[in-house]
């Protein structure tokens, strides 16, 4: 019978330092329109929360243990699940409850519930771990640690239901997403212009039209775009009129 180690320290000299792929905002990327995580919740998760869950797992934290037949199996320490849950939902904004526990056929089995009240998320799963026994007496030992390991297994299974660490456990379902590209100076200028227009009144827009048309700062295509934004803003104002 195989078992995953119950206590595996995170090999990080500074546990408060964000880990890229776990709880670092640098690992977030833009969500393509065709990639969405659908959950039956009362409130949808934000794109940043989805991306934090779907970010690639840093290789240095992927551990292995010997499975049946000596096969090496990979796993993620439970401490990283806790760090990611705190990062995605916030400290104190989620909870994990053990609703049932018992020993069955040499296994400590627990039923647990992951709850995120803000989005109405409730995920129930089961977890288990072989009961440790004395080699001499065959009596159960460290039953508390055994149930603790079963609870850790249960929490991981709950998290897997929302795709956490899917690149390791379900690689065929994992989609690598491109990081956001830094906007160019021209793009930032156009974005700023759009924001200004959206807040302007009809009088302010009328004063700016000639300046935009005569400006050497913008290309012909950019001028067309800006005038289009002005027309759209004008149509939303009671005293607005077309400018192009």
C-alpha positions, 0 to 999 in steps of 0.5 A: 500500500502506498502513501503520500508523505504527510509533512512536506515543508515548502522549500522557500527561505522566505514564506512571505515572498510571493511564489510565481504560479501560486500567489504572485500577481505576475503569474496572472494573464489575460483570459481569452474569450473562449476560455472560461471556468464555469461553476454553479455559484451565485456569483462568478469569479473574476478573470484574475481569480480564474487565471490565478487558479489556472496558472502553471505550477512552479516545477520546484514545488512538484514532489514525488513519492513511490506508488504501487510497483515502484512507480513515481507519482507526482503531488503538490504539498497541501501548504501550497493549496492553502497559499493559493486559496488565500491568494484567490479568495482572500484570507478568512474568505474561505473555509474547509470543514470536516463533516464526517470521519471514520476508519474503514478497512484500514483507511481513515476516511473523511468527508469535507466541505470547501466553502467560499461564501462570497461566490456561493461555492460549496464543494464536498469531497472524500479523502483518505489515508492508510492507518499507520500501524506498529510493526510489532503489535500491528496496533494503530498509531498516530491516528490523529496524524492519519486523519490529518493526512486524510483531511489534506487529501480531501481538501486537495480533491475539493480544490481539484474540482475548480481546476487547481493545479490542473496542469499536474493532475489533468494535463489534457484539460490544462490550457497554457494562456499567454501573458498580457502584452505591455501596451505601446506608447501609442496604444496608451495614448489612444486609451487615455484619449478614449477615457477623456472623451467618455467623460467630456461634455458636448462643448468640450468635444466641439472644441477638440474636433479641429485640434484632432483633425489638424494634429500631426500626432495622430495617423489618419486611422487614429483620427478616424477612431478618435472622431468615431469615439466623439460621435458616439459620446455626442449621441449619448448627450442631449445637446450632442451633434455629429462631429465627423 
